[in-house]
Amino acid sequence: MVKTRKVSAKRGDYEGKGFPPVIPAQMVGEFSINRERQPIPGRSAMKYIYEPFVGTSGLGFDLNIGEDTFEGKDYSQKSCEDLDVLLRYLMLQTPRGGNLQKILHDSHLVCWRGTMTRLAAQLYETSEPFKMAACRYKGIVFLCEFRTAAKLERLRNQSQREKMMTYWGHKFEQYMTSSVRKMKPETSEPVSQMEEFTVVSKMIFGSTGLRLYMGCEMDAVDLDGRYVELKTHRESLTGGFWRFKAMKWWLQSYFAGVSSIVAGLRSDSGVIHTTERVPLSSFPSRGSGWKDSALIRFLEAVLSAIHESAMSEVEDQVIFLVERNPQAEKVSITRTDDPQYRFLSEEFLEHFA
């Protein structure tokens, strides 16, 4: 009989307890991703934010320009390609047969930052289901998100407006960043998602001692070398923004050690008129309907249960499926033999055998 472990997703079980002991995300590595989606050590794909455009009004950046030449990622696949890139980066860190725990800074869990953002957000999620697979290898638990059937259907049937709004975010990054320090951005080239700059961060949960290793796509670096996220929002950061959207912005940046977000405020037609730098530290106090402390306590509880389940197995590479349906009061962790959830590549397994 297949056993299922359950973890509470009731907000009341995590709210009102103060922020848990955590060593915040710290950078332990950086790499770039080329057009072939291969990792390259170093900062070749890194972009600098163009400071004269930060905290400025009257900009008139038209985010619609170039949409017909946009080169985007394929989001129609069941699993996330980003983790595969992170695994290839790990293979670059040591010769075949190298010590995997050492290059992972003795971490217990490995994942892509977006997966942790969406998992933590499940505490307050009311419409988006979540599914993730966990696999232990060499004493380390790897986590890979799988898109649910409902999410795949929604992605495949996006309206033209939804697709355009996705493009707007990437076009805004082009307007705001440059490959050369203090150089005005070049905006005539086609926008592409294929090349990226990635920061590798490590976060430690104090209550359990769990160490989490994450790959995080990073938008830009400021002139003082601090990481910066770029976001767009309609008109102003007021009202409903401080509910669910602000929570996701906070989570994404918190996991990458980002100290501030530069928000581009746009019209309904996709024209940026103003930019605003918002310190990440201001989000929890301004947030409405969510608590930063509860999010991190919930995440630690789920990750602890996953780690315990994976480590209790005698054999390596046993797969556990982590799932939550919208508004469910529990996250389920169930062992599975379904081969579709085997996500560690043979190339990776053989490299560290």
C-alpha positions as CSV (number, residue, x, y, z in Angstrom):
1,M,0.0,0.0,0.0
2,V,1.3,3.4,-1.0
3,K,1.8,5.7,2.0
4,T,1.1,9.4,1.8
5,R,2.5,12.0,4.2
6,K,0.4,15.1,4.7
7,V,1.6,18.6,5.6
8,S,-0.9,21.2,6.8
9,A,-1.6,24.1,4.4
10,K,-3.8,25.9,6.9
11,R,-2.7,29.5,7.3
12,G,-3.6,29.5,10.9
13,D,-1.0,26.9,11.6
14,Y,1.8,29.2,10.5
15,E,0.6,32.8,11.1
16,G,1.1,34.8,14.3
17,K,4.4,33.1,15.3
18,G,7.1,35.6,14.2
19,F,9.7,35.2,11.5
20,P,11.5,31.9,11.9
21,P,15.3,31.6,12.3
22,V,16.8,31.7,8.8
23,I,20.1,32.5,7.3
24,P,18.9,34.5,4.2
25,A,19.9,33.5,0.7
26,Q,23.6,34.1,0.0
27,M,25.3,33.9,-3.4
28,V,27.6,30.9,-3.8
29,G,28.0,31.0,-7.6
30,E,27.1,32.7,-10.8
31,F,26.9,31.5,-14.4
32,S,25.5,32.5,-17.8
33,I,23.3,30.6,-20.2
34,N,24.0,30.8,-23.9
35,R,21.5,30.7,-26.8
36,E,21.9,26.9,-27.0
37,R,20.7,26.8,-23.3
38,Q,24.1,25.6,-22.1
39,P,25.7,27.0,-18.9
40,I,28.9,29.0,-19.2
41,P,30.9,29.9,-16.0
42,G,31.0,33.6,-15.4
43,R,29.1,36.8,-16.1
44,S,29.0,37.0,-19.9
45,A,25.2,37.3,-19.9
46,M,24.9,39.7,-17.0
47,K,23.2,43.1,-17.5
48,Y,23.7,46.4,-15.7
49,I,20.7,48.4,-14.8
50,Y,20.8,51.9,-16.4
51,E,20.5,54.1,-13.3
52,P,19.3,57.3,-15.0
53,F,16.0,55.5,-15.9
54,V,15.4,54.4,-12.2
55,G,13.0,56.6,-10.2
56,T,12.1,58.5,-13.3
57,S,8.8,59.7,-14.8
58,G,7.7,60.8,-18.3
59,L,9.6,57.8,-19.9
60,G,7.2,56.7,-22.6
61,F,8.7,53.2,-23.1
62,D,6.4,51.4,-25.6
63,L,6.5,47.8,-24.6
64,N,4.7,46.6,-27.7
65,I,7.6,47.3,-30.0
66,G,9.2,44.2,-31.4
67,E,6.6,41.7,-30.2
68,D,6.5,40.0,-33.6
69,T,10.2,39.1,-33.3
70,F,10.2,37.9,-29.7
71,E,12.2,34.7,-29.0
72,G,10.6,33.1,-26.0
73,K,11.0,29.8,-24.1
74,D,8.7,26.8,-24.7
75,Y,6.4,26.6,-21.7
76,S,4.3,23.7,-23.2
77,Q,6.5,21.0,-21.6
78,K,5.4,19.1,-18.5
79,S,8.6,19.7,-16.5
80,C,10.8,22.7,-16.1
81,E,13.8,22.9,-18.3
82,D,15.6,25.3,-15.9
83,L,16.6,22.5,-13.5
84,D,18.3,20.7,-16.4
85,V,20.5,23.7,-17.0
86,L,21.4,23.8,-13.3
87,L,22.4,20.2,-13.4
88,R,24.6,20.8,-16.4
89,Y,26.2,23.7,-14.4
90,L,27.0,21.3,-11.6
91,M,28.7,19.0,-14.0
92,L,31.0,21.8,-15.0
93,Q,32.1,22.2,-11.4
94,T,34.0,19.0,-11.1
95,P,35.5,16.1,-13.2
96,R,33.5,12.9,-13.6
97,G,33.1,11.1,-10.3
98,G,33.6,14.3,-8.3
99,N,32.1,15.0,-4.8
100,L,28.6,16.2,-5.4
101,Q,28.0,17.3,-1.8
102,K,31.1,19.4,-1.9
103,I,30.1,21.4,-5.0
104,L,26.6,21.8,-3.6
105,H,28.1,23.5,-0.4
106,D,26.8,20.6,1.7
107,S,23.2,21.4,0.9
108,H,20.3,19.1,1.6
109,L,18.0,20.2,-1.3
110,V,18.5,21.5,-4.8
111,C,15.9,23.3,-7.0
112,W,15.2,26.2,-9.2
113,R,14.1,29.4,-7.5
114,G,10.7,29.6,-9.3
115,T,9.7,26.2,-7.9
116,M,10.2,27.5,-4.3
117,T,8.3,30.7,-5.0
118,R,5.3,28.7,-6.2
119,L,5.5,26.1,-3.5
120,A,5.7,28.7,-0.7
121,A,2.8,30.7,-2.3
122,Q,0.6,27.6,-1.9
123,L,-0.2,28.7,1.6
124,Y,-2.3,31.5,0.2
125,E,-3.1,30.1,-3.3
126,T,-6.7,29.6,-4.1
127,S,-6.7,28.8,-7.8
128,E,-3.4,27.4,-9.0
129,P,-2.6,23.7,-8.4
130,F,0.9,22.6,-7.7
131,K,2.9,19.4,-8.5
132,M,6.5,18.6,-7.9
133,A,8.7,15.5,-7.9
134,A,11.5,14.9,-5.4
135,C,14.4,12.5,-5.9
136,R,17.3,11.6,-3.6
137,Y,20.7,11.1,-5.2
138,K,24.0,10.8,-3.3
139,G,22.2,11.9,-0.1
140,I,20.8,15.1,-1.7
141,V,17.2,15.7,-2.6
142,F,16.6,17.2,-6.0
143,L,13.2,19.0,-6.7
144,C,11.6,19.5,-10.0
145,E,8.2,21.1,-10.7
146,F,5.8,19.5,-13.1
147,R,3.1,21.6,-14.7
148,T,-0.4,20.2,-14.0
149,A,-2.8,19.3,-16.8
150,A,-4.8,22.4,-16.0
151,K,-1.8,24.7,-16.1
152,L,-0.6,23.2,-19.4
153,E,-4.1,23.7,-20.9
154,R,-4.1,27.3,-19.7
155,L,-0.7,28.0,-21.2
156,R,-1.6,26.4,-24.5
157,N,-4.8,28.5,-24.7
158,Q,-3.4,31.9,-23.7
159,S,-5.1,34.9,-25.3
160,Q,-3.2,37.3,-27.5
161,R,-3.5,39.8,-24.7
162,E,-1.9,37.4,-22.2
163,K,0.9,36.6,-24.5
164,M,1.5,40.3,-25.1
165,M,1.6,41.1,-21.4
166,T,4.3,38.3,-21.0
167,Y,6.3,40.0,-23.7
168,W,5.9,43.4,-22.0
169,G,8.0,42.3,-19.0
170,H,10.9,41.2,-21.2
171,K,10.8,44.3,-23.3
172,F,10.9,46.4,-20.1
173,E,14.1,44.6,-19.1
174,Q,15.6,45.6,-22.5
175,Y,14.7,49.2,-22.0
176,M,16.3,49.2,-18.5
177,T,19.5,47.3,-18.9
178,S,22.8,47.2,-20.8
179,S,25.7,44.8,-21.2
180,V,28.1,47.6,-20.6
181,R,28.3,49.6,-17.3
182,K,26.7,53.1,-17.5
183,M,25.9,52.6,-21.2
184,K,22.4,53.6,-22.4
185,P,20.4,50.4,-23.3
186,E,20.1,49.2,-26.9
187,T,16.5,48.5,-27.7
188,S,16.5,47.9,-31.4
189,E,17.5,44.3,-31.2
190,P,14.9,41.5,-31.0
191,V,14.0,40.5,-27.4
192,S,15.1,37.0,-26.5
193,Q,14.8,34.8,-23.4
194,M,17.4,32.3,-24.6
195,E,20.4,34.0,-23.0
196,E,20.3,34.5,-19.2
197,F,22.4,35.3,-16.2
198,T,21.9,33.0,-13.2
199,V,22.8,33.4,-9.6
200,V,23.2,30.4,-7.4
201,S,22.1,31.0,-3.8
202,K,22.1,29.0,-0.6
203,M,19.6,29.5,2.2
204,I,19.6,27.8,5.6
205,F,16.5,27.1,7.7
206,G,17.4,27.5,11.4
207,S,14.7,25.3,13.0
208,T,15.6,22.2,11.0
209,G,19.1,23.1,9.8
210,L,18.0,22.3,6.2
211,R,20.3,23.9,3.5
212,L,18.6,24.8,0.3
213,Y,20.6,25.4,-3.0
214,M,18.8,27.3,-5.7
215,G,19.4,28.5,-9.2
216,C,17.9,32.0,-9.8
217,E,17.6,33.8,-13.1
218,M,18.7,37.4,-12.4
219,D,17.5,40.5,-14.3
220,A,20.3,42.9,-13.5
221,V,23.1,44.2,-11.2
222,D,23.3,47.9,-10.1
223,L,26.4,50.0,-10.0
224,D,27.2,48.8,-6.5
225,G,27.1,45.2,-7.5
226,R,23.7,44.4,-5.9
227,Y,21.2,42.2,-7.6
228,V,18.1,43.9,-8.9
229,E,14.7,42.4,-10.1
230,L,12.7,44.3,-12.8
231,K,8.9,44.1,-12.8
232,T,6.0,45.8,-14.5
233,H,2.6,46.7,-13.0
234,R,-0.5,48.7,-14.1
235,E,-0.4,52.4,-13.2
236,S,0.7,52.4,-9.5
237,L,1.7,50.1,-6.6
238,T,-1.5,50.6,-4.7
239,G,-4.6,48.8,-3.6
240,G,-4.9,45.2,-4.7
241,F,-1.2,45.0,-5.7
242,W,-0.2,44.5,-2.1
243,R,-2.1,41.3,-1.9
244,F,-1.1,38.3,-4.0
245,K,1.1,40.0,-6.6
246,A,3.3,41.7,-4.0
247,M,3.7,38.4,-2.1
248,K,5.0,36.7,-5.2
249,W,7.4,39.5,-5.9
250,W,8.7,39.3,-2.4
251,L,9.2,35.6,-2.4
252,Q,11.0,35.6,-5.7
253,S,13.4,38.3,-4.6
254,Y,13.9,37.0,-1.1
255,F,15.1,33.6,-2.3
256,A,17.8,35.3,-4.5
257,G,19.1,37.7,-2.0
258,V,17.7,40.7,-3.9
259,S,17.4,43.9,-1.8
260,S,15.2,46.0,-4.1
261,I,12.8,45.8,-7.1
262,V,12.6,48.3,-9.9
263,A,8.9,48.5,-10.9
264,G,7.9,49.9,-14.3
265,L,4.4,51.5,-14.1
266,R,2.5,51.2,-17.3
267,S,-0.7,52.1,-19.0
268,D,-3.3,49.6,-20.2
269,S,-1.8,49.9,-23.7
270,G,1.6,48.9,-22.5
271,V,3.5,52.2,-22.2
272,I,5.8,52.7,-19.2
273,H,5.5,56.2,-17.8
274,T,7.3,55.9,-14.5
275,T,9.8,53.7,-12.7
276,E,10.1,53.2,-9.0
277,R,12.7,51.5,-6.8
278,V,11.0,49.6,-4.0
279,P,13.1,48.2,-1.1
280,L,12.3,44.5,-0.5
281,S,12.3,45.2,3.2
282,S,9.1,47.3,2.8
283,F,7.0,44.6,1.3
284,P,6.0,42.6,4.5
285,S,4.7,45.6,6.3
286,R,2.8,46.9,3.3
287,G,1.5,43.5,2.3
288,S,-2.2,42.7,2.7
289,G,-3.6,39.2,3.3
290,W,-0.3,37.4,3.6
291,K,2.5,37.1,6.2
292,D,6.2,36.7,5.3
293,S,6.8,34.7,8.4
294,A,4.0,32.2,7.6
295,L,5.3,31.7,4.1
296,I,8.7,30.7,5.3
297,R,7.4,28.5,8.2
298,F,5.1,26.7,5.8
299,L,7.9,26.2,3.2
300,E,10.3,24.8,5.9
301,A,7.6,22.4,7.1
302,V,7.0,21.0,3.6
303,L,10.7,20.8,2.7
304,S,11.4,19.0,6.0
305,A,8.7,16.4,5.3
306,I,10.0,15.9,1.8
307,H,13.5,15.5,3.0
308,E,12.5,13.0,5.8
309,S,10.5,11.0,3.3
310,A,13.3,10.8,0.8
311,M,16.0,10.0,3.4
312,S,13.9,7.2,4.9
313,E,14.3,5.1,1.8
314,V,17.0,2.5,1.6
315,E,17.7,3.1,-2.1
316,D,18.6,6.2,-4.0
317,Q,16.5,7.6,-6.8
318,V,13.1,6.8,-5.2
319,I,10.6,9.4,-6.5
320,F,8.1,11.3,-4.3
321,L,5.3,13.3,-5.8
322,V,4.4,16.5,-3.9
323,E,0.9,17.9,-4.7
324,R,-1.7,20.4,-3.6
325,N,-5.0,21.2,-5.2
326,P,-6.4,24.7,-4.9
327,Q,-7.9,25.5,-1.4
328,A,-6.9,22.0,-0.1
329,E,-5.8,22.1,3.6
330,K,-3.0,19.6,3.0
331,V,0.1,19.1,0.8
332,S,0.5,15.4,0.0
333,I,3.8,13.6,-0.4
334,T,3.4,10.2,-2.0
335,R,6.0,7.7,-3.3
336,T,5.5,6.9,-7.0
337,D,7.0,4.5,-9.5
338,D,5.6,6.4,-12.5
339,P,8.6,6.8,-14.9
340,Q,7.3,10.2,-16.2
341,Y,8.5,11.8,-13.0
342,R,12.1,10.6,-13.3
343,F,13.8,13.9,-14.1
344,L,17.5,13.4,-13.3
345,S,19.3,12.9,-16.7
346,E,21.4,9.8,-17.4
347,E,24.2,12.2,-18.2
348,F,24.1,13.8,-14.8
349,L,23.7,10.4,-12.9
350,E,26.7,8.9,-14.8
351,H,28.9,12.0,-14.2
352,F,28.6,11.7,-10.5
353,A,28.4,7.9,-10.3
